[in-house]
Each structure stands twice: as C-alpha cells, then as structure tokens.
Amino acid sequence: MYNVKSLKAEEFISHDEILETLAYAEKNKNNKELIESILKKAEERKGLSHREASVLLECDDEEITNRIYSLAKQIKKDFYGNRIVMFAPLYLSNYCVNGCLYCPYHFKNKNIARKKLTQEEVKKEVIALQDMGHKRLALEAGEDPVNNPIEYILECINTIYSIKHKNGAIRRVNVNIAATTVENYRKLKDAGIGTYILFQETYNKESYEYLHPTGPKHNYAYHTEAMDRAMEGGIDDVGLGVLFGLEMYKYEFAGLLMHAEHLEAVHGVGPHTISVPRIKPADGINPDDFDNGISNEIFAKLCALIRISVPYTGMIISTRESKEVREKVLSLGVSQISGASRTSVGGYCEEEDEDDNSAQFDVSDKRTLDEVVKWLMELGYIPSFCTACYREGRTGDRFMSLCKTGQIQNCCHPNALMTLKNI
C-alpha cells in the first residue's frame, strides 16, 4: 500500500502506485484540460506530484513539450540565475564487495586495477585539484568494510579540509558512499560534509535485486531507506539519483519524484540535489547489454520535468555526458556540473596507463577545466567554485561587480575572474 509518510521502502516507493501512475499518465496524455491545469500549477513554482509530472512526460505533443522547456528555462533562471556550480569527483578507492552487474568495480572483475589512496596521495590529489581551480569535491569509494571502512572515509575528509594551498582550501566535501548506519551518518555530519549522495540506481525492486545479485547492496530496503537514516543522523542535505538505462525511464522518473515527496513529507525538506546519470561504457560493461537506454531527446525532457517538478532542487550532470548534451540541459534545469573529471583512483596527479585502468566509467567530456570555464562564460553562465557566492547572492551584476573590484578573487576559478573583469 502506498504511503508517502511510511519509513518502509516498499510503501513510500510503492510498485503498485507507480504502475497506476503510468496507467493514469497513458490514459490522460491527450487530456488537454488536465494538461493545461498541470502546466498552470507548475507556473506557480511550487512543484508537481509524481502523477502530474508523469502525465506531462507521457504527452508527446510538440507544443506541450516546448512549453515544458520554456517553463523549465524560466524556473531555472528564477531559482539559480546564470550561476553554475562546479565540482570534481575524487575517487578514494575502488575496492568493492558488491556484485553490481553494471559497474566495473564488482568484486569478480579481475581486469581492473584495485587501488586505494593513502592520506599522502589524497593530499597530492587535492592539491592538483586546487591548482586547477576546484573548491568542491564529491568523494567516491566502493563498498568494502575492510578496505574502505567509515574510519578511512572520515580520515580522508579530515585530510582534505586540513589542506591550505595557494589561494585557499576545499570549501565543501560531498560524499557518495554506500548506504550505512545512523551512527555513521552522524560521524559524517560531525566531519563537516556538504551533501550525502546515494544513487538508487533503479527503484524497481525486482530489477534492483537482479542487478545487485550479491553483497550488502543487494538489500533493496536498506539501500532505499538510507536517506531517512541520514536525516535521522543529522544530515539534512541529501542527493538522490537513478542510473537511467537500467530500467524503464518512466518508472524511474515516477519513483524518483516519489522519493523526493517522501523526504519532504517526513522530514520537511526534500533532496538538496538530484543527479541524472546515464549508463556508459566501462571495463567489461556495455550499455547495449541493458535494453532501457534513452535518447538525448528523452533525456532532455526528463531534465526539464525534474526542474519544474522539484524547482528548489539542484540538478547535477557529470562528464558522463558529452559537451553537446550538457549544453542542452544546462538551460533546462541543470545547476551543477563537473569539470575535467577523472573517474580513476589517483587520476589527477598523474594520468593512468591503459594497462593500469581503475576508472569506474568512460568520460565523454574530456575538456580541461579551463576549457569548460571558458565555454560556460561564452554561453552566458557564471561558473561558481565556492559556497560564498551562493550564500551572499553573488550572481549576475552583483557578482560581476564584486569580481571587478577584486572582492572575491579567492573564491572562484582565475579564468572565470579574468573573463568577468574584461567584460
């Protein structure tokens, strides 16, 4: 039975409710009166329910799609202006005990090089990232209680925050690690993390259990209820996401919004971010083996609908996607992007040899951070590398004025500042 306030995964992500939602959307995809009322509600910037958003997703009327895009662009502008938050992933370890069928880190993969950064190597990686201009990191690690215990993650966080180099330090460390206990979430909170991120991968329980045949991640309920434990542990910034391509996208879209609604209903605050990765090639992983891939057009519509459904939430797109795809969805809702990412363990100080590959997936956007910053500026966006710009409303003319007077030169990437000062 569907219950948005339940703490049981199979009740707040109800399979029957999703199926009923998809049937409702199919039945009403040409219901002009209903669709008009949903769009009018979206214009109020208060969001849409999973059923309302699913109707818009099902509707294939080109005029309606264009209206969705226009509204998403305006809502994105209203909430975020022209600011784009920049970050980089930092892979600490690829040791993993899970058997996920879509991830090269699965424990049976004997081809991938297994690595784990020492604290000295963490320091070198962070200094390399700071030299690029990065000030926000997203920590990544496989699930392995022996090689990657919570104590190791906490030690890495402490090391990162302790590094003072050139024009400052890392200002925000987000963490993307496996579902854990309330006690461990409290430890992460005390360590000063920004956002706790955990991708659901798929909300379909049957598919989830098939795709995670072995290891602790096989437990669908424990994984899906992780955000509630994180909230109980004091972390009020959490990030959701599904891996599009594993299951039917309409199902995932409804489940994703139901999860956001659940957090809002139970904890009074929805997700801080929503990520929209698509499955990509990796060692031993061929996306064609999964028959739920989506086109760039559908992907763009999903991004636009997420933006109008949860207008307050940051949206993240990684270098999994190409320059062209990222450019399209930036205007439709994406507010955070990675730049010059390395998905290997220790990939920033020194590029890996092909025979020593430890990457989780192939990167599609291989540009340098300088090139990404220049591209964003040419598109009319302001790349933001720190939290100060957001807290003090430093966007648009105000941001440019502060840049030109040199008041925030220690906040942002030097190339962005130089470009702004020349405007």
Phi, psi and omega per residue, in radians:
M1 nan 2.353 -3.113
Y2 -1.320 2.243 3.097
N3 -2.569 1.835 -3.045
V4 -1.076 -0.436 -3.106
K5 -1.672 -0.035 3.112
S6 -1.181 2.654 3.056
L7 -1.715 0.109 3.105
K8 -1.674 2.225 -3.034
A9 -0.940 -0.774 -3.056
E10 -1.333 -0.035 3.065
E11 -1.806 -0.674 3.098
F12 -1.513 -0.315 2.901
I13 -2.032 1.333 -3.048
S14 -1.425 2.146 3.112
H15 -1.037 -0.777 -3.134
D16 -1.110 -0.687 3.121
E17 -1.120 -0.675 3.114
I18 -1.158 -0.767 3.108
L19 -1.079 -0.723 3.097
E20 -1.134 -0.648 3.112
T21 -1.113 -0.772 3.141
L22 -1.145 -0.645 3.090
A23 -1.182 -0.713 3.101
Y24 -1.083 -0.732 -3.141
A25 -1.140 -0.749 3.115
E26 -1.082 -0.743 -3.125
K27 -1.140 -0.569 -3.008
N28 -1.916 0.244 -3.062
K29 -1.143 -0.336 3.095
N30 -1.991 0.236 3.137
N31 -1.399 1.590 -3.010
K32 -1.056 -0.675 -3.127
E33 -1.127 -0.790 3.127
L34 -1.139 -0.803 -3.124
I35 -1.063 -0.699 3.116
E36 -1.104 -0.716 -3.140
S37 -1.167 -0.626 3.113
I38 -1.162 -0.751 3.120
L39 -1.128 -0.664 3.100
K40 -1.103 -0.718 3.102
K41 -1.108 -0.746 -3.137
A42 -1.064 -0.577 -3.130
E43 -1.136 -0.329 3.124
E44 -1.368 -0.070 3.091
R45 1.117 0.455 3.130
K46 -1.917 0.107 3.058
G47 1.590 3.042 3.126
L48 -2.280 2.694 3.053
S49 -1.354 2.915 3.141
H50 -1.108 -0.551 3.116
R51 -1.255 -0.775 -3.140
E52 -1.084 -0.802 -3.131
A53 -1.139 -0.610 -3.140
S54 -1.168 -0.567 3.063
V55 -1.097 -0.786 3.130
L56 -1.141 -0.630 3.111
L57 -1.144 -0.683 -3.110
E58 -1.266 -0.528 -3.104
C59 -1.166 2.191 -3.108
D60 -1.885 0.310 3.097
D61 -1.240 2.160 -3.061
E62 -1.070 -0.662 3.134
E63 -1.112 -0.727 3.122
I64 -1.140 -0.745 3.117
T65 -1.043 -0.742 3.116
N66 -1.117 -0.641 3.086
R67 -1.172 -0.674 3.082
I68 -1.051 -0.799 3.138
Y69 -1.083 -0.782 -3.132
S70 -1.091 -0.732 -3.138
L71 -1.183 -0.726 3.120
A72 -1.069 -0.738 3.121
K73 -1.078 -0.727 -3.116
Q74 -1.222 -0.727 3.115
I75 -1.123 -0.741 3.089
K76 -1.000 -0.796 -3.129
K77 -1.137 -0.729 -3.116
D78 -1.106 -0.697 -3.050
F79 -1.541 -0.565 -2.997
Y80 -2.152 -0.078 -3.093
G81 1.034 -2.431 3.127
N82 -1.906 0.395 -3.129
R83 -1.524 2.333 3.060
I84 -2.146 2.087 -3.130
V85 -1.366 2.340 -3.127
M86 -1.874 2.496 3.081
F87 -2.665 2.987 3.065
A88 -2.399 2.452 3.018
P89 -1.358 2.519 3.051
L90 -2.192 1.920 -3.121
Y91 -1.482 2.067 -3.109
L92 -1.529 -0.677 -3.066
S93 -2.803 2.495 3.059
N94 -1.980 0.295 2.975
Y95 -1.203 2.331 -3.102
C96 -2.675 2.491 -3.125
V97 -1.793 -0.012 -3.115
N98 -1.501 2.866 -3.108
G99 -2.008 0.551 -3.060
C100 -0.951 2.235 -3.022
L101 -1.292 -0.293 -3.047
Y102 -1.832 0.010 -3.020
C103 -2.124 2.265 -3.131
P104 -1.212 -0.180 3.114
Y105 -1.342 -0.106 -3.082
H106 -0.961 2.555 -2.907
F107 -1.124 -0.331 -3.125
K108 -1.469 -0.180 -3.105
N109 -1.312 1.903 -3.117
K110 -1.666 -0.045 -3.106
N111 -1.493 -0.580 -3.060
I112 -1.345 2.457 3.098
A113 -1.313 2.208 3.132
R114 -1.563 2.248 -3.087
K115 -2.446 2.701 3.054
K116 -2.570 2.210 -3.093
L117 -1.283 2.382 2.931
T118 -1.357 2.963 3.130
Q119 -1.141 -0.569 3.087
E120 -1.187 -0.657 3.094
E121 -1.220 -0.638 3.046
V122 -1.016 -0.809 -3.137
K123 -1.028 -0.774 -3.123
K124 -1.134 -0.715 3.116
E125 -1.101 -0.764 -3.111
V126 -1.143 -0.724 3.110
I127 -1.103 -0.695 3.087
A128 -1.087 -0.711 3.120
L129 -1.174 -0.708 3.110
Q130 -1.145 -0.646 3.102
D131 -1.101 -0.542 3.045
M132 -1.189 -0.588 -3.069
G133 2.194 -0.063 -3.080
H134 -1.253 2.518 3.074
K135 -2.328 -0.052 3.084
R136 -2.179 2.298 3.131
L137 -2.174 2.645 3.003
A138 -2.097 1.909 -3.105
L139 -1.339 2.378 -3.138
E140 -2.230 2.457 3.083
A141 -2.763 2.548 3.039
G142 -1.239 2.927 -3.141
E143 -1.626 1.951 -3.132
D144 -2.713 1.796 -3.057
P145 -1.120 -0.316 3.112
V146 -1.540 -0.885 -3.083
N147 -1.488 -0.532 -3.091
N148 -2.209 0.960 3.134
P149 -1.181 2.902 -3.122
I150 -1.029 -0.559 3.133
E151 -1.084 -0.645 3.101
Y152 -1.155 -0.766 3.127
I153 -1.073 -0.777 -3.139
L154 -1.115 -0.684 3.116
E155 -1.110 -0.711 3.116
C156 -1.118 -0.729 3.118
I157 -1.071 -0.786 3.120
N158 -1.068 -0.745 3.106
T159 -1.062 -0.799 -3.103
I160 -1.067 -0.830 -3.116
Y161 -1.201 -0.368 -3.084
S162 -1.442 -0.213 -3.041
I163 -1.430 2.071 3.040
K164 -1.925 2.049 -3.003
H165 -2.493 2.171 3.094
K166 0.909 -1.937 -2.996
N167 -1.618 0.657 3.027
G168 2.329 -2.462 -3.036
A169 -2.674 2.980 3.014
I170 -1.183 2.224 -3.030
R171 -1.703 -0.350 -3.115
R172 -2.617 2.215 3.081
V173 -2.005 1.898 3.013
N174 -1.562 2.706 -3.024
V175 -2.274 2.199 3.081
N176 -2.098 1.547 3.103
I177 -2.257 2.983 -3.045
A178 -1.059 2.745 3.062
A179 -0.938 2.411 -3.093
T180 -2.479 -2.863 -3.018
T181 -1.589 2.861 3.062
V182 -1.009 -0.733 -3.141
E183 -1.044 -0.746 3.137
N184 -1.226 -0.579 3.069
Y185 -1.150 -0.619 3.073
R186 -1.104 -0.681 3.113
K187 -1.127 -0.704 3.095
L188 -1.131 -0.718 3.088
K189 -1.058 -0.814 3.141
D190 -1.116 -0.457 3.133
A191 -1.346 -0.143 3.056
G192 1.512 0.529 3.126
I193 -1.200 2.805 3.067
G194 -1.482 -1.533 -3.130
T195 -1.904 2.414 2.984
Y196 -1.636 2.135 -3.057
I197 -1.987 2.354 3.060
L198 -2.595 2.026 3.095
F199 -1.358 2.369 3.088
Q200 -1.282 -0.408 -3.049
E201 1.269 -1.160 3.013
T202 -2.559 2.495 3.109
Y203 -1.563 -0.113 3.112
N204 -1.404 1.953 -3.022
K205 -1.021 -0.761 -3.128
E206 -1.101 -0.797 3.114
S207 -1.150 -0.690 -3.134
Y208 -1.017 -0.842 -3.093
E209 -1.193 -0.564 3.078
Y210 -1.187 -0.738 -3.084
L211 -1.306 -0.301 3.126
H212 -2.157 1.218 -2.978
P213 -1.206 -0.475 -3.091
T214 -2.433 2.810 3.096
G215 1.649 2.943 -3.114
P216 -1.087 -0.423 -3.137
K217 -1.231 -0.208 3.107
H218 -1.074 -0.427 -3.069
N219 -1.338 1.719 -3.072
Y220 -1.041 -0.826 -3.082
A221 -1.110 -0.803 -3.111
Y222 -1.070 -0.700 3.135
H223 -1.208 -0.816 -3.047
T224 -1.214 -0.507 -3.134
E225 -1.550 0.100 -3.062
A226 -1.055 -0.683 -3.088
M227 -1.145 -0.544 3.071
D228 -1.177 -0.684 3.091
R229 -1.194 -0.649 3.107
A230 -1.097 -0.745 3.100
M231 -1.096 -0.740 3.108
E232 -1.086 -0.560 3.120
G233 -1.411 0.063 3.058
G234 1.730 -0.018 3.132
I235 -1.535 1.912 -3.130
D236 -1.735 -0.015 3.028
D237 -1.857 1.838 3.118
V238 -2.219 2.619 -3.115
G239 -2.136 2.200 3.132
L240 -1.672 2.979 3.054
G241 3.033 2.615 2.988
V242 -2.107 2.799 3.078
L243 -1.742 1.674 -3.080
F244 -1.105 2.302 -3.103
G245 2.114 -0.312 3.139
L246 -1.429 -0.593 -3.076
E247 -2.451 2.951 -3.133
M248 -0.994 2.233 -2.987
Y249 -1.105 -0.544 3.141
K250 -1.165 -0.657 3.087
Y251 -1.121 -0.825 -3.108
E252 -1.111 -0.695 -3.128
F253 -1.072 -0.804 3.121
A254 -1.115 -0.768 3.136
G255 -1.094 -0.716 3.133
L256 -1.053 -0.806 3.137
L257 -1.208 -0.589 3.079
M258 -1.121 -0.651 3.108
H259 -1.140 -0.737 3.097
A260 -1.090 -0.734 3.120
E261 -1.116 -0.684 3.127
H262 -1.071 -0.833 -3.130
L263 -1.074 -0.710 3.120
E264 -1.129 -0.749 -3.086
A265 -1.206 -0.658 -3.058
V266 -1.545 -0.734 -2.991
H267 -1.910 -0.115 3.114
G268 1.372 0.098 3.106
V269 -2.588 2.301 3.133
G270 -1.473 -2.968 -3.112
P271 -1.156 2.458 3.074
H272 -1.233 -0.620 3.107
T273 -2.470 2.748 2.968
I274 -2.272 2.204 3.110
S275 -1.754 2.620 -3.068
V276 -2.256 1.044 3.113
P277 -1.306 2.634 2.969
R278 -2.024 2.577 -3.118
I279 -1.093 2.357 -3.075
K280 -2.266 2.853 3.122
P281 -1.056 2.553 3.081
A282 -2.744 3.112 -3.111
D283 -1.030 1.978 3.125
G284 1.330 0.096 -3.099
I285 -2.067 2.112 3.094
N286 -2.016 2.027 -3.125
P287 -0.987 -0.448 3.138
D288 -1.182 -0.275 3.090
D289 -1.262 -0.254 3.125
F290 -1.903 2.184 -2.950
D291 -1.661 0.407 -3.139
N292 -2.081 0.450 3.111
G293 -1.084 2.662 -3.115
I294 -2.144 2.611 -3.138
S295 -1.306 2.913 3.087
N296 -1.107 -0.570 -3.139
E297 -1.172 -0.787 3.109
I298 -1.146 -0.707 3.126
F299 -1.026 -0.757 3.125
A300 -1.100 -0.721 -3.136
K301 -1.166 -0.675 3.081
L302 -1.042 -0.780 3.138
C303 -1.082 -0.764 -3.141
A304 -1.108 -0.710 -3.123
L305 -1.252 -0.585 3.040
I306 -1.103 -0.732 -3.135
R307 -1.066 -0.762 -3.107
I308 -1.405 -0.345 -3.130
S309 -1.438 -0.663 3.092
V310 -2.252 1.276 -2.966
P311 -1.081 -0.418 -3.077
Y312 -1.421 -0.270 -2.944
T313 -1.520 2.368 3.017
G314 -1.185 2.510 3.126
M315 -2.078 2.326 -3.018
I316 -2.021 2.329 2.990
I317 -2.264 2.398 -3.023
S318 -1.801 -3.088 3.104
T319 -1.360 0.146 2.926
R320 -1.030 -0.574 -3.064
E321 -1.647 2.691 -3.119
S322 -1.301 2.898 3.066
K323 -0.947 -0.765 -3.067
E324 -1.137 -0.770 3.130
V325 -1.158 -0.745 -3.125
R326 -1.114 -0.677 3.126
E327 -1.104 -0.685 -3.141
K328 -1.104 -0.822 -3.007
V329 -1.491 -0.200 3.071
L330 -1.020 -0.753 -3.116
S331 -1.337 -0.371 -3.064
L332 -1.560 -0.081 3.103
G333 2.707 -0.413 -3.087
V334 -1.173 2.325 -3.099
S335 -2.112 -0.169 3.127
Q336 -2.381 2.354 3.077
I337 -2.397 2.680 3.026
S338 -1.592 2.778 3.124
G339 -2.475 2.403 3.130
A340 0.975 0.681 -3.036
S341 -1.250 2.577 2.963
R342 -2.135 2.239 -3.134
T343 -1.782 0.284 3.066
S344 -1.797 2.849 3.134
V345 -1.469 1.954 -3.111
G346 1.458 0.577 -3.037
G347 -1.570 -0.063 -3.074
Y348 -1.583 -0.679 3.133
C349 -1.202 -0.731 -3.032
E350 -2.616 2.194 -3.122
E351 -1.170 2.447 -3.092
E352 -1.294 2.615 2.937
D353 -1.275 2.673 -3.133
E354 -1.056 -0.571 -3.118
D355 -1.366 -0.103 -3.080
D356 -2.104 0.685 -3.004
N357 -1.259 2.226 3.060
S358 -2.204 0.289 -3.045
A359 -1.284 2.562 3.107
Q360 -1.412 -0.628 3.107
F361 -2.741 2.852 3.121
D362 -1.311 2.457 3.102
V363 -1.605 2.277 3.132
S364 -1.543 -0.660 3.128
D365 -1.695 1.756 -3.019
K366 -1.729 0.256 -3.119
R367 -1.212 2.729 3.047
T368 -1.243 2.881 3.113
L369 -1.120 -0.679 3.094
D370 -1.013 -0.724 -3.137
E371 -1.180 -0.668 3.114
V372 -1.159 -0.757 3.121
V373 -1.054 -0.825 -3.141
K374 -1.063 -0.744 3.117
W375 -1.057 -0.804 3.129
L376 -1.072 -0.756 3.136
M377 -1.094 -0.700 3.128
E378 -1.161 -0.473 3.090
L379 -1.435 -0.090 3.125
G380 1.651 0.178 3.121
Y381 -1.664 2.806 3.066
I382 -1.970 1.891 3.104
P383 -1.183 2.275 -3.130
S384 -2.082 2.219 -3.057
F385 -1.901 -0.019 -3.066
C386 -2.424 -3.092 -3.135
T387 -1.648 -0.327 -3.058
A388 -1.116 -0.688 -3.106
C389 -1.054 -0.673 -3.130
Y390 -1.279 -0.800 -3.068
R391 -1.080 -0.634 -3.038
E392 -1.807 0.269 3.047
G393 1.183 0.570 -3.063
R394 -1.475 1.371 3.091
T395 -2.323 2.847 3.049
G396 1.029 -2.421 -3.072
D397 -1.068 -0.667 -3.139
R398 -1.070 -0.793 3.135
F399 -1.072 -0.819 -3.098
M400 -1.105 -0.664 3.117
S401 -1.104 -0.763 3.128
L402 -1.151 -0.636 3.108
C403 -1.119 -0.789 -3.059
K404 -1.160 -0.524 3.127
T405 -1.542 -0.012 3.072
G406 1.383 0.215 -3.055
Q407 -1.313 -0.321 -3.120
I408 -2.219 0.510 -3.072
Q409 -1.159 -0.297 3.094
N410 -1.605 0.051 -3.089
C411 -1.617 -0.737 -2.865
C412 -2.112 2.986 -3.110
H413 -1.040 2.310 -3.071
P414 -1.014 -0.583 3.131
N415 -1.200 -0.613 3.086
A416 -1.158 -0.729 3.128
L417 -1.126 -0.742 -3.128
M418 -1.112 -0.715 3.122
T419 -1.122 -0.774 -3.133
L420 -1.096 -0.712 -3.106
K421 -1.189 -0.340 3.138
N422 -1.633 -0.040 -3.130
I423 -1.285 nan nan
